Amino acid sequence: MRPLNIALLALAGLAHAVPALAQSEFPARQPVKLVVTFAPGGGADAAARAISDKLSEKLGQSVIVENRPGAGGTIATSHVAKSPADGYTVLFTVSSHSINQALMPSLPFDTEKDLKGVTLVGQLPQVLAVHPSVPANNLAEWLALGAKDPKFRQYATGGVGPPGHFAGAVLESMSKHPLTHVGYKGAGPAMTDVIGNQVSAVLGSMGGMVPHLKSGKLKPIAITSAKRNPLLPNAQTMGETVSGYEADTWVGMFVPAGTPAAVVGKLHAATAAALADPAVKTRLDGQGINVVAGPGAELDKLVSQEIKLFTRVVREQGIKAE
């Protein structure tokens, strides 16, 4: 064989060997970044920081939490979707991930094609709660009340597009009861106005609402989970009134779609091991997050199902992004 041909074959072999070497070395080369879609101090950020130290220990590499808030999570998502597919840049987000694709179809990325699930970290129940003066104690009574008086059809959330808004929109679609969404600039102001009886109901994450429910400033009507929750054992699920309803907020991790399966596997195994740690689980439980540690394929399937559902709801109700 001529020397030039031998050299070309050697180079070709080297080209194939480099990706394999990179996969086998992962994550030895550099720290792993968890890119959080919201600002420091929020629920997604707190969950990422609850996991990061133990995840670093399991990977044998530093894990850095990087916040890229804005545009409902799409700034961070776009950054990760366009990052090198090597496992070192990981999106840490919530179910706004599915909502954004349905609400803003002209995004600079395709949620299903450009990103791949790593781990379904957990699920966070949402609660429909009312001012204590509202004469309803469960979802059936609240819906019946709204059928008689339009002011009881109103529900406040942290804005147009967050999971609480779409939990209400899906409830309206499935129950066939007209509801009126009142969007605020954040969950805090929404709860404040319901506590002050400016709006009769609020729909938002359990973690932020439990203190007000325990103090009696708010009254629980129903939760979005498939099963009742031990933190609010007397609160019915919405599915007990509206068959098939379930709309918990999920927390999950994604990487660029081209990331090698071996790298995704290492990230998932390390994350699952971190989530199994009692200290991590306790911290997440304290935030109202039920740990799942589900595989990436399960997360991808959930995202696909939600995008179809939310797209239909957006069209039915004419929901527009702010």
Beta strands, then each sheet from edge to edge (+ up, - down):
strand 1: 32-36
strand 2: 63-67
strand 3: 89-94
strand 4: 115-124
strand 5: 126-130
strand 6: 154-157
strand 7: 180-183
strand 8: 201-205
strand 9: 219-223
strand 10: 236-237
strand 11: 249-256
strand 12: 290-295
sheet 1: 2+ 1+ 3+ 11- 4+ 12-
sheet 2: 8+ 5- 9+ 10+
sheet 3: 6+ 7+
end
